[in-house]
Amino acid sequence: MKNLNYLLAANLIVWIVFFAYHFSLSRRNSHLQKEINLVRAKLESKESPSAPSK
């Protein structure tokens, strides 16, 4: 029975680490998406007024 307790504790720790890693990746992805949108908006604003007219 003692070994089963260690197995369950290890399983719980693995799941906690997994969800913490998933949460970390999710936050990083959200931050990068905001940064991409900001850069895209800056590029679009620079392209619009400086377009040459023929």
C-alpha positions in Angstrom: 0.0 0.0 0.0 2.9 2.3 0.7 4.1 2.0 -2.9 0.7 2.9 -4.2 0.8 6.2 -2.2 4.1 7.1 -3.8 2.6 6.2 -7.3 -0.4 8.4 -6.7 1.7 11.3 -5.3 4.1 11.1 -8.3 1.1 11.0 -10.7 -0.4 14.1 -9.0 2.9 15.9 -9.3 3.2 15.1 -13.0 -0.2 16.4 -13.7 0.4 19.6 -11.7 3.6 20.2 -13.7 1.8 19.5 -16.9 -0.9 22.0 -16.3 1.6 24.6 -15.0 3.5 24.2 -18.3 0.3 24.4 -20.3 -0.7 27.6 -18.5 2.8 29.1 -19.1 2.7 28.3 -22.8 -0.9 29.7 -23.1 0.2 33.0 -21.5 3.3 33.2 -23.7 1.1 32.5 -26.8 -1.3 35.2 -25.8 1.4 37.7 -25.2 3.0 36.9 -28.6 -0.3 37.2 -30.4 -0.8 40.7 -28.9 2.7 41.7 -30.0 2.1 40.3 -33.5 -1.2 42.3 -33.8 0.6 45.5 -32.6 3.4 45.1 -35.2 0.8 44.3 -37.9 -1.2 47.4 -37.1 2.0 49.6 -37.2 2.9 48.1 -40.6 -0.5 48.8 -42.0 -0.6 52.3 -40.7 2.8 53.0 -42.3 1.8 51.5 -45.6 -1.4 53.4 -46.1 -0.3 57.1 -46.1 3.0 56.5 -48.0 1.5 54.6 -50.9 2.6 56.3 -54.1 -0.1 57.6 -56.4 0.3 57.5 -60.2 
